[in-house]
Amino acid sequence: MPLPKLLIATHNPGKVREYRALLGHAPFDLVSLSDARINEEVAETGDTFEDNARLKACEYAATSGLLTLADDSGLEVDALDGAPGVRSARYGEDTVTGAGAGNLSDQDRVTLLLRNLDGVPWDRRTARFRCVIAIAGLPTTCHTEAHTPCHTEERSDEESKTPRPQPNTTAQDKNPASEVTFLEGAVEGVIQYEPMGNNGFGYDPVFYLPSHGLTMAQLPMEEKNRISHRAQAAQKAVALLRRWAADQS
């Protein structure tokens, strides 16, 4: 009997490879957007990681008709009121105009982050990497994490008197995008004063882990992948998907 399909909703080949490894124990046939011949991009217009993960999971589930997993992640710095947050990959772009707009490098973003933290003492430089995975299409009976409808609508007083039918979706429904489940992972750390390490990317060189005495970029890749925010969220996703698959057998 063929395995049910799970769409990994990203156009990033590196992230697809990472999720193939992280979700290897889930009893699903993992397919990419490329495999599904989906070229469209879903704009990440949400104000939170949950918003953006849900946007991508729901839109791609509606397009493909498949159970769909999407994520959004980034760095939250307490002294900056949670910035860069959902703008982690675009941090500083709103301050750049002309030819440089949209072309900031990881090093540029780290430099800007450290400049914005200039003078902030060590004990106030706390931060976390956070990842939110959204899975669209699981039956409501399977939810054990936070879940919400994919699409919400304003209802008139008259409409609200009439009960709305509850979705009864499965992974192979033509349009499973009526429900979305969220799973989260986070790693706590401190933003140190200068970059150290070459094994990571993005903000890894300034993200210091007190538990390891190293920055994220100084960790061996195997250890980073074991403790990362994405790995934590993926472990929860695997457990949920295995329960769902067991319920279907």
Secondary structure as a PSIPRED ss2 file (coil, helix, strand):
# PSIPRED VFORMAT (PSIPRED V4.0)

   1 M C   1.000  0.000  0.000
   2 P C   1.000  0.000  0.000
   3 L C   1.000  0.000  0.000
   4 P C   1.000  0.000  0.000
   5 K E   0.000  0.000  1.000
   6 L E   0.000  0.000  1.000
   7 L E   0.000  0.000  1.000
   8 I E   0.000  0.000  1.000
   9 A C   1.000  0.000  0.000
  10 T C   1.000  0.000  0.000
  11 H C   1.000  0.000  0.000
  12 N C   1.000  0.000  0.000
  13 P H   0.000  1.000  0.000
  14 G H   0.000  1.000  0.000
  15 K H   0.000  1.000  0.000
  16 V H   0.000  1.000  0.000
  17 R H   0.000  1.000  0.000
  18 E H   0.000  1.000  0.000
  19 Y H   0.000  1.000  0.000
  20 R H   0.000  1.000  0.000
  21 A H   0.000  1.000  0.000
  22 L H   0.000  1.000  0.000
  23 L C   1.000  0.000  0.000
  24 G C   1.000  0.000  0.000
  25 H C   1.000  0.000  0.000
  26 A C   1.000  0.000  0.000
  27 P C   1.000  0.000  0.000
  28 F C   1.000  0.000  0.000
  29 D E   0.000  0.000  1.000
  30 L E   0.000  0.000  1.000
  31 V E   0.000  0.000  1.000
  32 S E   0.000  0.000  1.000
  33 L C   1.000  0.000  0.000
  34 S C   1.000  0.000  0.000
  35 D C   1.000  0.000  0.000
  36 A C   1.000  0.000  0.000
  37 R C   1.000  0.000  0.000
  38 I C   1.000  0.000  0.000
  39 N C   1.000  0.000  0.000
  40 E C   1.000  0.000  0.000
  41 E C   1.000  0.000  0.000
  42 V C   1.000  0.000  0.000
  43 A C   1.000  0.000  0.000
  44 E C   1.000  0.000  0.000
  45 T C   1.000  0.000  0.000
  46 G C   1.000  0.000  0.000
  47 D C   1.000  0.000  0.000
  48 T C   1.000  0.000  0.000
  49 F H   0.000  1.000  0.000
  50 E H   0.000  1.000  0.000
  51 D H   0.000  1.000  0.000
  52 N H   0.000  1.000  0.000
  53 A H   0.000  1.000  0.000
  54 R H   0.000  1.000  0.000
  55 L H   0.000  1.000  0.000
  56 K H   0.000  1.000  0.000
  57 A H   0.000  1.000  0.000
  58 C H   0.000  1.000  0.000
  59 E H   0.000  1.000  0.000
  60 Y H   0.000  1.000  0.000
  61 A H   0.000  1.000  0.000
  62 A H   0.000  1.000  0.000
  63 T H   0.000  1.000  0.000
  64 S H   0.000  1.000  0.000
  65 G C   1.000  0.000  0.000
  66 L C   1.000  0.000  0.000
  67 L E   0.000  0.000  1.000
  68 T E   0.000  0.000  1.000
  69 L E   0.000  0.000  1.000
  70 A E   0.000  0.000  1.000
  71 D E   0.000  0.000  1.000
  72 D E   0.000  0.000  1.000
  73 S E   0.000  0.000  1.000
  74 G E   0.000  0.000  1.000
  75 L E   0.000  0.000  1.000
  76 E E   0.000  0.000  1.000
  77 V E   0.000  0.000  1.000
  78 D H   0.000  1.000  0.000
  79 A H   0.000  1.000  0.000
  80 L H   0.000  1.000  0.000
  81 D C   1.000  0.000  0.000
  82 G C   1.000  0.000  0.000
  83 A C   1.000  0.000  0.000
  84 P E   0.000  0.000  1.000
  85 G H   0.000  1.000  0.000
  86 V H   0.000  1.000  0.000
  87 R H   0.000  1.000  0.000
  88 S H   0.000  1.000  0.000
  89 A H   0.000  1.000  0.000
  90 R H   0.000  1.000  0.000
  91 Y C   1.000  0.000  0.000
  92 G C   1.000  0.000  0.000
  93 E H   0.000  1.000  0.000
  94 D H   0.000  1.000  0.000
  95 T H   0.000  1.000  0.000
  96 V C   1.000  0.000  0.000
  97 T C   1.000  0.000  0.000
  98 G H   0.000  1.000  0.000
  99 A H   0.000  1.000  0.000
 100 G H   0.000  1.000  0.000
 101 A C   1.000  0.000  0.000
 102 G C   1.000  0.000  0.000
 103 N C   1.000  0.000  0.000
 104 L C   1.000  0.000  0.000
 105 S C   1.000  0.000  0.000
 106 D H   0.000  1.000  0.000
 107 Q H   0.000  1.000  0.000
 108 D H   0.000  1.000  0.000
 109 R H   0.000  1.000  0.000
 110 V H   0.000  1.000  0.000
 111 T H   0.000  1.000  0.000
 112 L H   0.000  1.000  0.000
 113 L H   0.000  1.000  0.000
 114 L H   0.000  1.000  0.000
 115 R H   0.000  1.000  0.000
 116 N H   0.000  1.000  0.000
 117 L C   1.000  0.000  0.000
 118 D C   1.000  0.000  0.000
 119 G C   1.000  0.000  0.000
 120 V C   1.000  0.000  0.000
 121 P C   1.000  0.000  0.000
 122 W H   0.000  1.000  0.000
 123 D H   0.000  1.000  0.000
 124 R H   0.000  1.000  0.000
 125 R C   1.000  0.000  0.000
 126 T E   0.000  0.000  1.000
 127 A E   0.000  0.000  1.000
 128 R E   0.000  0.000  1.000
 129 F E   0.000  0.000  1.000
 130 R E   0.000  0.000  1.000
 131 C E   0.000  0.000  1.000
 132 V E   0.000  0.000  1.000
 133 I E   0.000  0.000  1.000
 134 A E   0.000  0.000  1.000
 135 I E   0.000  0.000  1.000
 136 A E   0.000  0.000  1.000
 137 G C   1.000  0.000  0.000
 138 L C   1.000  0.000  0.000
 139 P C   1.000  0.000  0.000
 140 T H   0.000  1.000  0.000
 141 T H   0.000  1.000  0.000
 142 C H   0.000  1.000  0.000
 143 H C   1.000  0.000  0.000
 144 T C   1.000  0.000  0.000
 145 E C   1.000  0.000  0.000
 146 A C   1.000  0.000  0.000
 147 H E   0.000  0.000  1.000
 148 T E   0.000  0.000  1.000
 149 P E   0.000  0.000  1.000
 150 C C   1.000  0.000  0.000
 151 H C   1.000  0.000  0.000
 152 T C   1.000  0.000  0.000
 153 E C   1.000  0.000  0.000
 154 E C   1.000  0.000  0.000
 155 R C   1.000  0.000  0.000
 156 S C   1.000  0.000  0.000
 157 D H   0.000  1.000  0.000
 158 E H   0.000  1.000  0.000
 159 E H   0.000  1.000  0.000
 160 S H   0.000  1.000  0.000
 161 K C   1.000  0.000  0.000
 162 T C   1.000  0.000  0.000
 163 P C   1.000  0.000  0.000
 164 R C   1.000  0.000  0.000
 165 P C   1.000  0.000  0.000
 166 Q C   1.000  0.000  0.000
 167 P C   1.000  0.000  0.000
 168 N C   1.000  0.000  0.000
 169 T C   1.000  0.000  0.000
 170 T C   1.000  0.000  0.000
 171 A C   1.000  0.000  0.000
 172 Q C   1.000  0.000  0.000
 173 D C   1.000  0.000  0.000
 174 K C   1.000  0.000  0.000
 175 N C   1.000  0.000  0.000
 176 P C   1.000  0.000  0.000
 177 A C   1.000  0.000  0.000
 178 S C   1.000  0.000  0.000
 179 E E   0.000  0.000  1.000
 180 V E   0.000  0.000  1.000
 181 T E   0.000  0.000  1.000
 182 F E   0.000  0.000  1.000
 183 L E   0.000  0.000  1.000
 184 E E   0.000  0.000  1.000
 185 G E   0.000  0.000  1.000
 186 A E   0.000  0.000  1.000
 187 V E   0.000  0.000  1.000
 188 E E   0.000  0.000  1.000
 189 G E   0.000  0.000  1.000
 190 V E   0.000  0.000  1.000
 191 I E   0.000  0.000  1.000
 192 Q C   1.000  0.000  0.000
 193 Y C   1.000  0.000  0.000
 194 E C   1.000  0.000  0.000
 195 P C   1.000  0.000  0.000
 196 M C   1.000  0.000  0.000
 197 G C   1.000  0.000  0.000
 198 N C   1.000  0.000  0.000
 199 N C   1.000  0.000  0.000
 200 G C   1.000  0.000  0.000
 201 F C   1.000  0.000  0.000
 202 G C   1.000  0.000  0.000
 203 Y C   1.000  0.000  0.000
 204 D H   0.000  1.000  0.000
 205 P H   0.000  1.000  0.000
 206 V H   0.000  1.000  0.000
 207 F E   0.000  0.000  1.000
 208 Y E   0.000  0.000  1.000
 209 L E   0.000  0.000  1.000
 210 P C   1.000  0.000  0.000
 211 S C   1.000  0.000  0.000
 212 H C   1.000  0.000  0.000
 213 G C   1.000  0.000  0.000
 214 L E   0.000  0.000  1.000
 215 T E   0.000  0.000  1.000
 216 M H   0.000  1.000  0.000
 217 A H   0.000  1.000  0.000
 218 Q H   0.000  1.000  0.000
 219 L C   1.000  0.000  0.000
 220 P C   1.000  0.000  0.000
 221 M H   0.000  1.000  0.000
 222 E H   0.000  1.000  0.000
 223 E H   0.000  1.000  0.000
 224 K H   0.000  1.000  0.000
 225 N H   0.000  1.000  0.000
 226 R H   0.000  1.000  0.000
 227 I H   0.000  1.000  0.000
 228 S C   1.000  0.000  0.000
 229 H H   0.000  1.000  0.000
 230 R H   0.000  1.000  0.000
 231 A H   0.000  1.000  0.000
 232 Q H   0.000  1.000  0.000
 233 A H   0.000  1.000  0.000
 234 A H   0.000  1.000  0.000
 235 Q H   0.000  1.000  0.000
 236 K H   0.000  1.000  0.000
 237 A H   0.000  1.000  0.000
 238 V H   0.000  1.000  0.000
 239 A H   0.000  1.000  0.000
 240 L H   0.000  1.000  0.000
 241 L H   0.000  1.000  0.000
 242 R H   0.000  1.000  0.000
 243 R H   0.000  1.000  0.000
 244 W H   0.000  1.000  0.000
 245 A H   0.000  1.000  0.000
 246 A H   0.000  1.000  0.000
 247 D H   0.000  1.000  0.000
 248 Q H   0.000  1.000  0.000
 249 S C   1.000  0.000  0.000
